[in-house]
Amino acid sequence: MAQNKKAHYAFTVKKNQPGLYAQLKALPWDEATAKFYDLSEGHVRLETRVVQV
Protein backbone atom coordinates (compact mmCIF):
# COMPACT_ATOMS: atom_id res chain seq x y z
CA MET A 1 0.00 0.00 0.00
CA ALA A 2 1.42 3.40 -0.97
CA GLN A 3 2.06 5.85 1.81
CA ASN A 4 2.13 9.62 1.50
CA LYS A 5 5.43 10.71 3.09
CA LYS A 6 4.99 14.35 2.01
CA ALA A 7 8.53 14.42 0.62
CA HIS A 8 9.53 17.63 -1.11
CA TYR A 9 12.66 16.71 -3.07
CA ALA A 10 14.63 13.64 -4.09
CA PHE A 11 18.16 13.77 -5.49
CA THR A 12 20.97 11.43 -6.43
CA VAL A 13 24.22 11.33 -4.47
CA LYS A 14 27.15 9.57 -6.09
CA LYS A 15 30.62 8.74 -4.81
CA ASN A 16 32.06 11.70 -6.74
CA GLN A 17 30.66 13.86 -3.89
CA PRO A 18 32.72 12.22 -1.11
CA GLY A 19 31.73 14.50 1.79
CA LEU A 20 27.99 14.32 1.21
CA TYR A 21 28.18 10.62 0.31
CA ALA A 22 29.96 9.83 3.61
CA GLN A 23 27.42 11.79 5.65
CA LEU A 24 24.49 10.01 4.03
CA LYS A 25 26.16 6.60 4.26
CA ALA A 26 26.46 7.09 8.04
CA LEU A 27 22.67 7.41 8.46
CA PRO A 28 20.67 4.43 9.85
CA TRP A 29 19.39 3.17 6.46
CA ASP A 30 18.35 -0.18 7.97
CA GLU A 31 15.50 1.74 9.59
CA ALA A 32 14.24 3.26 6.31
CA THR A 33 10.56 2.40 5.94
CA ALA A 34 10.14 3.06 2.22
CA LYS A 35 12.53 1.55 -0.35
CA PHE A 36 12.37 1.19 -4.12
CA TYR A 37 14.86 -0.84 -6.17
CA ASP A 38 15.36 -0.60 -9.92
CA LEU A 39 17.71 -2.89 -11.84
CA SER A 40 18.29 -2.03 -15.48
CA GLU A 41 20.90 -2.33 -18.20
CA GLY A 42 22.17 0.87 -19.73
CA HIS A 43 25.31 1.94 -21.55
CA VAL A 44 26.47 -1.71 -21.71
CA ARG A 45 26.42 -2.13 -17.91
CA LEU A 46 24.03 -3.21 -15.20
CA GLU A 47 22.72 -0.26 -13.21
CA THR A 48 21.17 -0.50 -9.75
CA ARG A 49 19.16 2.35 -8.30
CA VAL A 50 17.88 2.39 -4.75
CA VAL A 51 15.53 5.05 -3.40
CA GLN A 52 15.17 5.17 0.38
CA VAL A 53 13.22 7.55 2.57
PDB file with SEQRES, HELIX, SHEET and CRYST1 records, atoms N, CA, C and O in Angstrom:
SEQRES   1 A   53  MET ALA GLN ASN LYS LYS ALA HIS TYR ALA PHE THR VAL          
SEQRES   2 A   53  LYS LYS ASN GLN PRO GLY LEU TYR ALA GLN LEU LYS ALA          
SEQRES   3 A   53  LEU PRO TRP ASP GLU ALA THR ALA LYS PHE TYR ASP LEU          
SEQRES   4 A   53  SER GLU GLY HIS VAL ARG LEU GLU THR ARG VAL VAL GLN          
SEQRES   5 A   53  VAL                                                          
HELIX    1 AA1 PRO A   18  LYS A   25  1                                   8    
HELIX    2 AA2 TRP A   29  GLU A   31  5                                   3    
SHEET    1 AA1 2 LYS A  35  GLY A  42  0                                        
SHEET    2 AA1 2 ARG A  45  GLN A  52 -1                                        
CRYST1    1.000    1.000    1.000  90.00  90.00  90.00 P 1           1          
ATOM      1  N   MET A   1       0.848  -1.181   0.000  1.00  0.00           N  
ATOM      2  CA  MET A   1       0.000   0.000   0.000  1.00  0.00           C  
ATOM      3  C   MET A   1       0.892   1.242   0.000  1.00  0.00           C  
ATOM      4  O   MET A   1       1.814   1.338   0.811  1.00  0.00           O  
ATOM      5  N   ALA A   2       0.638   2.166  -0.872  1.00  0.00           N  
ATOM      6  CA  ALA A   2       1.425   3.396  -0.967  1.00  0.00           C  
ATOM      7  C   ALA A   2       1.148   4.286   0.238  1.00  0.00           C  
ATOM      8  O   ALA A   2       0.024   4.370   0.733  1.00  0.00           O  
ATOM      9  N   GLN A   3       2.191   4.936   0.686  1.00  0.00           N  
ATOM     10  CA  GLN A   3       2.064   5.853   1.814  1.00  0.00           C  
ATOM     11  C   GLN A   3       2.476   7.247   1.367  1.00  0.00           C  
ATOM     12  O   GLN A   3       3.432   7.395   0.605  1.00  0.00           O  
ATOM     13  N   ASN A   4       1.785   8.246   1.820  1.00  0.00           N  
ATOM     14  CA  ASN A   4       2.126   9.622   1.503  1.00  0.00           C  
ATOM     15  C   ASN A   4       3.111  10.123   2.550  1.00  0.00           C  
ATOM     16  O   ASN A   4       2.728  10.390   3.689  1.00  0.00           O  
ATOM     17  N   LYS A   5       4.385  10.252   2.167  1.00  0.00           N  
ATOM     18  CA  LYS A   5       5.428  10.706   3.095  1.00  0.00           C  
ATOM     19  C   LYS A   5       5.609  12.221   3.061  1.00  0.00           C  
ATOM     20  O   LYS A   5       6.378  12.772   3.849  1.00  0.00           O  
ATOM     21  N   LYS A   6       4.907  12.894   2.155  1.00  0.00           N  
ATOM     22  CA  LYS A   6       4.989  14.351   2.010  1.00  0.00           C  
ATOM     23  C   LYS A   6       6.424  14.808   1.773  1.00  0.00           C  
ATOM     24  O   LYS A   6       6.855  15.828   2.311  1.00  0.00           O  
ATOM     25  N   ALA A   7       7.158  14.052   0.969  1.00  0.00           N  
ATOM     26  CA  ALA A   7       8.528  14.420   0.615  1.00  0.00           C  
ATOM     27  C   ALA A   7       8.490  15.597  -0.350  1.00  0.00           C  
ATOM     28  O   ALA A   7       7.561  15.723  -1.148  1.00  0.00           O  
ATOM     29  N   HIS A   8       9.482  16.440  -0.279  1.00  0.00           N  
ATOM     30  CA  HIS A   8       9.527  17.628  -1.112  1.00  0.00           C  
ATOM     31  C   HIS A   8      10.541  17.529  -2.240  1.00  0.00           C  
ATOM     32  O   HIS A   8      10.365  18.167  -3.278  1.00  0.00           O  
ATOM     33  N   TYR A   9      11.613  16.732  -2.060  1.00  0.00           N  
ATOM     34  CA  TYR A   9      12.663  16.705  -3.067  1.00  0.00           C  
ATOM     35  C   TYR A   9      13.443  15.411  -2.953  1.00  0.00           C  
ATOM     36  O   TYR A   9      13.734  14.953  -1.848  1.00  0.00           O  
ATOM     37  N   ALA A  10      13.775  14.837  -4.057  1.00  0.00           N  
ATOM     38  CA  ALA A  10      14.625  13.641  -4.091  1.00  0.00           C  
ATOM     39  C   ALA A  10      15.784  13.930  -5.029  1.00  0.00           C  
ATOM     40  O   ALA A  10      15.586  14.506  -6.099  1.00  0.00           O  
ATOM     41  N   PHE A  11      16.996  13.534  -4.641  1.00  0.00           N  
ATOM     42  CA  PHE A  11      18.155  13.771  -5.494  1.00  0.00           C  
ATOM     43  C   PHE A  11      19.133  12.617  -5.383  1.00  0.00           C  
ATOM     44  O   PHE A  11      19.101  11.851  -4.420  1.00  0.00           O  
ATOM     45  N   THR A  12      19.993  12.500  -6.365  1.00  0.00           N  
ATOM     46  CA  THR A  12      20.973  11.430  -6.430  1.00  0.00           C  
ATOM     47  C   THR A  12      22.292  11.894  -5.834  1.00  0.00           C  
ATOM     48  O   THR A  12      22.753  13.001  -6.112  1.00  0.00           O  
ATOM     49  N   VAL A  13      22.891  11.048  -5.018  1.00  0.00           N  
ATOM     50  CA  VAL A  13      24.219  11.330  -4.473  1.00  0.00           C  
ATOM     51  C   VAL A  13      25.131  10.201  -4.916  1.00  0.00           C  
ATOM     52  O   VAL A  13      24.868   9.032  -4.637  1.00  0.00           O  
ATOM     53  N   LYS A  14      26.198  10.556  -5.603  1.00  0.00           N  
ATOM     54  CA  LYS A  14      27.153   9.572  -6.086  1.00  0.00           C  
ATOM     55  C   LYS A  14      28.465   9.712  -5.317  1.00  0.00           C  
ATOM     56  O   LYS A  14      28.666  10.665  -4.565  1.00  0.00           O  
ATOM     57  N   LYS A  15      29.340   8.750  -5.523  1.00  0.00           N  
ATOM     58  CA  LYS A  15      30.621   8.744  -4.811  1.00  0.00           C  
ATOM     59  C   LYS A  15      31.558   9.857  -5.258  1.00  0.00           C  
ATOM     60  O   LYS A  15      32.593  10.070  -4.626  1.00  0.00           O  
ATOM     61  N   ASN A  16      31.226  10.574  -6.328  1.00  0.00           N  
ATOM     62  CA  ASN A  16      32.062  11.699  -6.740  1.00  0.00           C  
ATOM     63  C   ASN A  16      31.793  12.947  -5.893  1.00  0.00           C  
ATOM     64  O   ASN A  16      32.372  14.006  -6.135  1.00  0.00           O  
ATOM     65  N   GLN A  17      30.906  12.812  -4.898  1.00  0.00           N  
ATOM     66  CA  GLN A  17      30.660  13.857  -3.893  1.00  0.00           C  
ATOM     67  C   GLN A  17      31.002  13.237  -2.541  1.00  0.00           C  
ATOM     68  O   GLN A  17      30.100  12.940  -1.757  1.00  0.00           O  
ATOM     69  N   PRO A  18      32.314  13.032  -2.251  1.00  0.00           N  
ATOM     70  CA  PRO A  18      32.717  12.215  -1.105  1.00  0.00           C  
ATOM     71  C   PRO A  18      32.221  12.699   0.256  1.00  0.00           C  
ATOM     72  O   PRO A  18      31.871  11.873   1.099  1.00  0.00           O  
ATOM     73  N   GLY A  19      32.181  13.988   0.491  1.00  0.00           N  
ATOM     74  CA  GLY A  19      31.733  14.499   1.791  1.00  0.00           C  
ATOM     75  C   GLY A  19      30.260  14.208   2.039  1.00  0.00           C  
ATOM     76  O   GLY A  19      29.895  13.674   3.086  1.00  0.00           O  
ATOM     77  N   LEU A  20      29.425  14.557   1.084  1.00  0.00           N  
ATOM     78  CA  LEU A  20      27.986  14.323   1.207  1.00  0.00           C  
ATOM     79  C   LEU A  20      27.687  12.830   1.219  1.00  0.00           C  
ATOM     80  O   LEU A  20      26.841  12.369   1.985  1.00  0.00           O  
ATOM     81  N   TYR A  21      28.385  12.068   0.366  1.00  0.00           N  
ATOM     82  CA  TYR A  21      28.185  10.616   0.312  1.00  0.00           C  
ATOM     83  C   TYR A  21      28.492   9.984   1.673  1.00  0.00           C  
ATOM     84  O   TYR A  21      27.737   9.130   2.139  1.00  0.00           O  
ATOM     85  N   ALA A  22      29.575  10.388   2.304  1.00  0.00           N  
ATOM     86  CA  ALA A  22      29.963   9.835   3.609  1.00  0.00           C  
ATOM     87  C   ALA A  22      28.929  10.177   4.684  1.00  0.00           C  
ATOM     88  O   ALA A  22      28.601   9.334   5.519  1.00  0.00           O  
ATOM     89  N   GLN A  23      28.422  11.396   4.665  1.00  0.00           N  
ATOM     90  CA  GLN A  23      27.416  11.794   5.650  1.00  0.00           C  
ATOM     91  C   GLN A  23      26.138  10.973   5.492  1.00  0.00           C  
ATOM     92  O   GLN A  23      25.556  10.527   6.481  1.00  0.00           O  
ATOM     93  N   LEU A  24      25.711  10.776   4.266  1.00  0.00           N  
ATOM     94  CA  LEU A  24      24.491  10.008   4.027  1.00  0.00           C  
ATOM     95  C   LEU A  24      24.691   8.528   4.307  1.00  0.00           C  
ATOM     96  O   LEU A  24      23.778   7.861   4.794  1.00  0.00           O  
ATOM     97  N   LYS A  25      25.872   8.010   4.005  1.00  0.00           N  
ATOM     98  CA  LYS A  25      26.161   6.599   4.257  1.00  0.00           C  
ATOM     99  C   LYS A  25      26.120   6.292   5.756  1.00  0.00           C  
ATOM    100  O   LYS A  25      25.809   5.167   6.148  1.00  0.00           O  
ATOM    101  N   ALA A  26      26.429   7.280   6.589  1.00  0.00           N  
ATOM    102  CA  ALA A  26      26.456   7.093   8.042  1.00  0.00           C  
ATOM    103  C   ALA A  26      25.060   7.065   8.675  1.00  0.00           C  
ATOM    104  O   ALA A  26      24.929   6.732   9.853  1.00  0.00           O  
ATOM    105  N   LEU A  27      24.029   7.406   7.920  1.00  0.00           N  
ATOM    106  CA  LEU A  27      22.665   7.408   8.461  1.00  0.00           C  
ATOM    107  C   LEU A  27      22.158   5.976   8.667  1.00  0.00           C  
ATOM    108  O   LEU A  27      22.655   5.056   8.017  1.00  0.00           O  
ATOM    109  N   PRO A  28      21.191   5.770   9.547  1.00  0.00           N  
ATOM    110  CA  PRO A  28      20.672   4.425   9.846  1.00  0.00           C  
ATOM    111  C   PRO A  28      19.709   3.924   8.764  1.00  0.00           C  
ATOM    112  O   PRO A  28      18.502   3.863   8.998  1.00  0.00           O  
ATOM    113  N   TRP A  29      20.227   3.565   7.586  1.00  0.00           N  
ATOM    114  CA  TRP A  29      19.388   3.169   6.458  1.00  0.00           C  
ATOM    115  C   TRP A  29      18.636   1.866   6.704  1.00  0.00           C  
ATOM    116  O   TRP A  29      17.637   1.607   6.033  1.00  0.00           O  
ATOM    117  N   ASP A  30      19.083   1.044   7.641  1.00  0.00           N  
ATOM    118  CA  ASP A  30      18.355  -0.185   7.967  1.00  0.00           C  
ATOM    119  C   ASP A  30      16.959   0.126   8.501  1.00  0.00           C  
ATOM    120  O   ASP A  30      16.061  -0.714   8.438  1.00  0.00           O  
ATOM    121  N   GLU A  31      16.787   1.328   9.023  1.00  0.00           N  
ATOM    122  CA  GLU A  31      15.503   1.737   9.590  1.00  0.00           C  
ATOM    123  C   GLU A  31      14.593   2.428   8.576  1.00  0.00           C  
ATOM    124  O   GLU A  31      13.472   2.804   8.917  1.00  0.00           O  
ATOM    125  N   ALA A  32      15.054   2.600   7.335  1.00  0.00           N  
ATOM    126  CA  ALA A  32      14.236   3.257   6.306  1.00  0.00           C  
ATOM    127  C   ALA A  32      12.968   2.443   6.065  1.00  0.00           C  
ATOM    128  O   ALA A  32      13.033   1.227   5.887  1.00  0.00           O  
ATOM    129  N   THR A  33      11.828   3.106   6.060  1.00  0.00           N  
ATOM    130  CA  THR A  33      10.559   2.397   5.936  1.00  0.00           C  
ATOM    131  C   THR A  33      10.090   2.265   4.493  1.00  0.00           C  
ATOM    132  O   THR A  33       9.290   1.381   4.185  1.00  0.00           O  
ATOM    133  N   ALA A  34      10.567   3.116   3.615  1.00  0.00           N  
ATOM    134  CA  ALA A  34      10.143   3.061   2.222  1.00  0.00           C  
ATOM    135  C   ALA A  34      11.370   2.882   1.339  1.00  0.00           C  
ATOM    136  O   ALA A  34      12.288   3.700   1.383  1.00  0.00           O  
ATOM    137  N   LYS A  35      11.396   1.816   0.535  1.00  0.00           N  
ATOM    138  CA  LYS A  35      12.526   1.546  -0.349  1.00  0.00           C  
ATOM    139  C   LYS A  35      12.002   1.145  -1.716  1.00  0.00           C  
ATOM    140  O   LYS A  35      10.978   0.470  -1.823  1.00  0.00           O  
ATOM    141  N   PHE A  36      12.702   1.560  -2.755  1.00  0.00           N  
ATOM    142  CA  PHE A  36      12.374   1.186  -4.122  1.00  0.00           C  
ATOM    143  C   PHE A  36      13.667   0.791  -4.818  1.00  0.00           C  
ATOM    144  O   PHE A  36      14.649   1.532  -4.764  1.00  0.00           O  
ATOM    145  N   TYR A  37      13.682  -0.350  -5.462  1.00  0.00           N  
ATOM    146  CA  TYR A  37      14.857  -0.845  -6.170  1.00  0.00           C  
ATOM    147  C   TYR A  37      14.548  -0.927  -7.655  1.00  0.00           C  
ATOM    148  O   TYR A  37      13.468  -1.364  -8.052  1.00  0.00           O  
ATOM    149  N   ASP A  38      15.506  -0.504  -8.475  1.00  0.00           N  
ATOM    150  CA  ASP A  38      15.359  -0.601  -9.922  1.00  0.00           C  
ATOM    151  C   ASP A  38      16.656  -1.162 -10.492  1.00  0.00           C  
ATOM    152  O   ASP A  38      17.723  -0.573 -10.319  1.00  0.00           O  
ATOM    153  N   LEU A  39      16.561  -2.289 -11.163  1.00  0.00           N  
ATOM    154  CA  LEU A  39      17.710  -2.892 -11.837  1.00  0.00           C  
ATOM    155  C   LEU A  39      17.480  -2.766 -13.331  1.00  0.00           C  
ATOM    156  O   LEU A  39      16.446  -3.196 -13.842  1.00  0.00           O  
ATOM    157  N   SER A  40      18.444  -2.176 -14.035  1.00  0.00           N  
ATOM    158  CA  SER A  40      18.293  -2.033 -15.477  1.00  0.00           C  
ATOM    159  C   SER A  40      19.663  -2.094 -16.137  1.00  0.00           C  
ATOM    160  O   SER A  40      20.696  -1.948 -15.483  1.00  0.00           O  
ATOM    161  N   GLU A  41      19.648  -2.312 -17.441  1.00  0.00           N  
ATOM    162  CA  GLU A  41      20.895  -2.326 -18.196  1.00  0.00           C  
ATOM    163  C   GLU A  41      20.934  -1.074 -19.047  1.00  0.00           C  
ATOM    164  O   GLU A  41      19.988  -0.776 -19.777  1.00  0.00           O  
ATOM    165  N   GLY A  42      22.025  -0.349 -18.949  1.00  0.00           N  
ATOM    166  CA  GLY A  42      22.173   0.868 -19.727  1.00  0.00           C  
ATOM    167  C   GLY A  42      23.629   1.142 -19.997  1.00  0.00           C  
ATOM    168  O   GLY A  42      24.477   0.904 -19.137  1.00  0.00           O  
ATOM    169  N   HIS A  43      23.931   1.636 -21.174  1.00  0.00           N  
ATOM    170  CA  HIS A  43      25.311   1.939 -21.554  1.00  0.00           C  
ATOM    171  C   HIS A  43      26.218   0.724 -21.376  1.00  0.00           C  
ATOM    172  O   HIS A  43      27.351   0.855 -20.912  1.00  0.00           O  
ATOM    173  N   VAL A  44      25.729  -0.436 -21.737  1.00  0.00           N  
ATOM    174  CA  VAL A  44      26.472  -1.705 -21.705  1.00  0.00           C  
ATOM    175  C   VAL A  44      26.924  -2.061 -20.284  1.00  0.00           C  
ATOM    176  O   VAL A  44      28.001  -2.629 -20.103  1.00  0.00           O  
ATOM    177  N   ARG A  45      26.120  -1.736 -19.289  1.00  0.00           N  
ATOM    178  CA  ARG A  45      26.423  -2.129 -17.913  1.00  0.00           C  
ATOM    179  C   ARG A  45      25.119  -2.276 -17.134  1.00  0.00           C  
ATOM    180  O   ARG A  45      24.092  -1.703 -17.497  1.00  0.00           O  
ATOM    181  N   LEU A  46      25.181  -3.038 -16.079  1.00  0.00           N  
ATOM    182  CA  LEU A  46      24.029  -3.213 -15.201  1.00  0.00           C  
ATOM    183  C   LEU A  46      23.999  -2.068 -14.210  1.00  0.00           C  
ATOM    184  O   LEU A  46      24.993  -1.797 -13.536  1.00  0.00           O  
ATOM    185  N   GLU A  47      22.866  -1.397 -14.117  1.00  0.00           N  
ATOM    186  CA  GLU A  47      22.720  -0.257 -13.207  1.00  0.00           C  
ATOM    187  C   GLU A  47      21.716  -0.622 -12.120  1.00  0.00           C  
ATOM    188  O   GLU A  47      20.662  -1.193 -12.399  1.00  0.00           O  
ATOM    189  N   THR A  48      22.052  -0.289 -10.889  1.00  0.00           N  
ATOM    190  CA  THR A  48      21.168  -0.502  -9.754  1.00  0.00           C  
ATOM    191  C   THR A  48      20.857   0.844  -9.128  1.00  0.00           C  
ATOM    192  O   THR A  48      21.759   1.614  -8.800  1.00  0.00           O  
ATOM    193  N   ARG A  49      19.575   1.118  -8.965  1.00  0.00           N  
ATOM    194  CA  ARG A  49      19.160   2.350  -8.299  1.00  0.00           C  
ATOM    195  C   ARG A  49      18.334   1.975  -7.080  1.00  0.00           C  
ATOM    196  O   ARG A  49      17.451   1.121  -7.150  1.00  0.00           O  
ATOM    197  N   VAL A  50      18.630   2.621  -5.968  1.00  0.00           N  
ATOM    198  CA  VAL A  50      17.875   2.386  -4.747  1.00  0.00           C  
ATOM    199  C   VAL A  50      17.394   3.738  -4.240  1.00  0.00           C  
ATOM    200  O   VAL A  50      18.183   4.671  -4.090  1.00  0.00           O  
ATOM    201  N   VAL A  51      16.109   3.838  -3.981  1.00  0.00           N  
ATOM    202  CA  VAL A  51      15.532   5.053  -3.404  1.00  0.00           C  
ATOM    203  C   VAL A  51      15.066   4.686  -2.016  1.00  0.00           C  
ATOM    204  O   VAL A  51      14.273   3.760  -1.845  1.00  0.00           O  
ATOM    205  N   GLN A  52      15.559   5.415  -1.011  1.00  0.00           N  
ATOM    206  CA  GLN A  52      15.171   5.170   0.383  1.00  0.00           C  
ATOM    207  C   GLN A  52      14.744   6.464   1.029  1.00  0.00           C  
ATOM    208  O   GLN A  52      15.357   7.511   0.822  1.00  0.00           O  
ATOM    209  N   VAL A  53      13.685   6.383   1.816  1.00  0.00           N  
ATOM    210  CA  VAL A  53      13.217   7.547   2.573  1.00  0.00           C  
ATOM    211  C   VAL A  53      12.868   7.136   3.968  1.00  0.00           C  
ATOM    212  O   VAL A  53      12.452   7.970   4.772  1.00  0.00           O  
TER     213      VAL A  53                                                      
END                                                                             
